[in-house]
C-alpha cells in the first residue's frame, strides 16, 4: 500500500478523481440548491417541537432554579431523606409550580388581555374619522386668530381625512373577506403551530427534568472527542455564552414586564384610553435595544393624539421619564451584566442582524454580537501575548506605530 501511494500515476489518478468528485459536488450544489434547501427545511421542521421545547426550557430554567434553591430545598432541608431524593423532590415540585404559574398567566391572558386588546383595536379603527375631527377642532382652537393658517389646516385636513376614509373603505374593509379566506386556508397551519407549541411545552418539561443528565452527556462526548484542554475551553466558552446571552434575554424580558405593568397602572390612574394597547406596545417593543422605545412610543403617542390630544404631552413626558429610569436604574440593577460593547457596535448589531433575520435578529443581535466580539478580542489578545506585544486597547490610543528593529 505504501508503494502504491508513492507511485506518481496513482497520485495523478487520485488527484483527477478528487477534482472530478469536487466538480460533481459543486454541480449538485449549484443546480440542486432548491432540493438541498428543501431537505434542510424538512429536517428543521422535524425538530421544531424540540427547538420550541428547548426555548421554553431555557426561558423557564431560571424560575425553576429559583423555586428549587430558594423554596423547596430549604423547606425539606431538615427532612431525614437522602440528598439525591431531596434534589429530585425539589426539582419536580419546582417544575410543577412553574408550569402552574405559566398556565395561570396564559389563562388570564386569553380570558382578559386578548379580548380587551381586540376590542380596543376594533374601536380604534372604527373611530379614526371621529379622532381626526377632534384633532381638527383642537388645532382650529389654537389658531383661532390666524385665518391663513386655519385655511391651510382645513385644506390639508380635508385631503387627509378623505384619503384615510377612502383607504379604509376601499382597501381595508374589502380585504377582510380575503383575510377570512386566507385564515380558513391557513387553519391547518395554525393547528400545526398550536400542536408544535403544545408538544414543545411538554418536551420542555423533560428538558428541565433531565437537564443535569443532558449536561453530563455533552461533557462526556466533548472529553471523548477532544483533548482535556480543548474540552475545558469549549465548556468555558459555552458557560460564557450562556452568561451573556441568557442574562441579556431574561433581564430584558423582566424589564419589559415591569415597564408594561407600570405603564398600564400609570395610564389607568390618569384615565388614558387604550391603556392595554399602549402598555403592551411599550413593554414588548422595549426588548429591541436602541430602537425599541421609538418603535413603541411613536404609535402610542399617535393613538393618544387621535383619541385625546389634551393628554398627548403628558404621555410624551411619561415615556421620556420611564426610558430614563430604565436606562439609568432598571438595567444596571436587574441586568447586572454589561454586554461589553460600545453604542456604535450595539447599533451595528441591531441593523445587521435585523436586516438579515428581521425582528428576531434585532432582539438577539446585541448579545450574539457581544459574544462574537468577546471571542474575537480574546483571540487577538492571545496572538499579541504570544508575540510579546501590547494587548490592552488603552495602550494603543496614543501610539502612532510600534517600534521596529529594521
Secondary structure, 3 states (H helix, E strand, C coil): CHHHHHCHHHHHHHHHHHHHHHHHHHHHHHHCHHHHHHHHHHHHHHHHHHHHHHHHHHHHHHHHHHHHHHHHHHHCCCCCCCHHHHHHHHHHHHHHHHHHHHHHHHHHHHHHHHHHHHHHHHHHHHCHHHHHHHHHHHHHHHCCCCHHHHHHHHHHHHHHHHHHHHHHHHHHHHHHHHHHHHHHHCHHHHHHHHHHHHHHHHHHHHHHHCHHHHHHHHHHHHHHHCCHHHHHHHHHHHHHHHHHHHHHHHHHHHHHHHHHHHHHHHHHHCCCCCHHHHHHHHHHHCCCCCCHHHHHHHHHHHHHHHHCHHHHHHHHHHHHHHHHHHHHHHHHHHHCCCCCCCHHHHHHHHHHHHHHHHHHHHHHHHHHHHHHHHHHHHHHHHHHHHCCCCCCHHHHCCCCCCCCCC
